[in-house]
Amino acid sequence: MGVANNRSIASGIAESFVNHGAEIGISYHPNLESRAVGIADQLNASFAYPCDADNEGEIAGFFNKVGNHWDNVDFLVHSIAFADKTYMNGKYSDVTKDAFAQAMNISCYSFTAAARECAPLMKNGGSMITLSYYGAVKYIPNYNVMGVAKSALEASVMYLANDFGVDNIRVNCISAGPVRTLASSAIKDFPELLTWHKTHSPIKANTTLEEVGGTATYLVSELSHGVTGEIIYVDSGYHTIGVRSPENDIK
C-alpha cells in the first residue's frame, strides 16, 4: 500500500518481493494513478487499485477487492504517510488541530484500519509491515508533526502485534534512514540531512531502497517467524550514535 513512483520505498519493497517470487497487488493515491499503474505493469502486479488512506471507507473497499482476487493473503506492507508541509517547518507547536488530525489519520491510523481489514484474509497467518523514521524517537529538525505521527505508529505496532499474534500474524516496523523519495522532498534542507547521515553513521552510507526491500523480504518470510512487535532500523547504524566522532567532522 502506498506506491507513488519508482523511487518510493513501497516500490523498492515490491520489487524485492517480486524478485523473490512473490505475487503482489498494490494500492496508490488516486492523484498518482499514471505512475503507480506503470510500476504495477513493470512488476507484473495482479492488480493496482486507488485508495485514499484519509478515507477509512476506501481502505475497507480496497481490501474487499483484494479478497475478490485472492482467497488468502500472506503479507501486508503499509508505506503511507502525509502531513501538510506548512507544519513541517518552524515550530511543532504551530501545528493546527486539523493538520495534526490529518497527519495522524493518514500516517498512523490508516495502518490500524488496513491491518483490521487485512487480518481476516490472512487465513494461514501472515506478516504486516509499516514504515517509520528515527524522527519518531528523537527530535529531527523540520520533521515536526510527522515525527509525532510516526511515534504513534510505532506504538501501534506493539498493540497490533498483541491483537493479531493469536492468529499467527506478525506485525513489525522498519525504521529506514533518510531516502530521497517524493515524500522526503517535503522536508526542508533534506540534502543536508542526507549528508549528515552519511557522514556520521557507522557504515558511512545513506540508506538504499534495496536495503529496505531486503529487510522487508526477511520480515515476510519464514526466516523471521519468531519476530513480532519490533522496530527494525535500516539506517547504516545511525540510530546508535549519541555524539558524533571528531574524525567525522565535515571538512
PyMOL commands that set and color helices and strands:
alter all, ss='L'
color gray80, all
select helices_A, chain A and resi 9-19+30-42+56-69+85-88+92-94+97-121+134-136+144-167+184-186+190-200+209-220+222-224+238-240+246-248
alter helices_A, ss='H'
color red, helices_A
select strands_A, chain A and resi 26-28+48-50+75-78+126-132+169-176+231-234
alter strands_A, ss='S'
color yellow, strands_A
deselect
rebuild
show_as cartoon
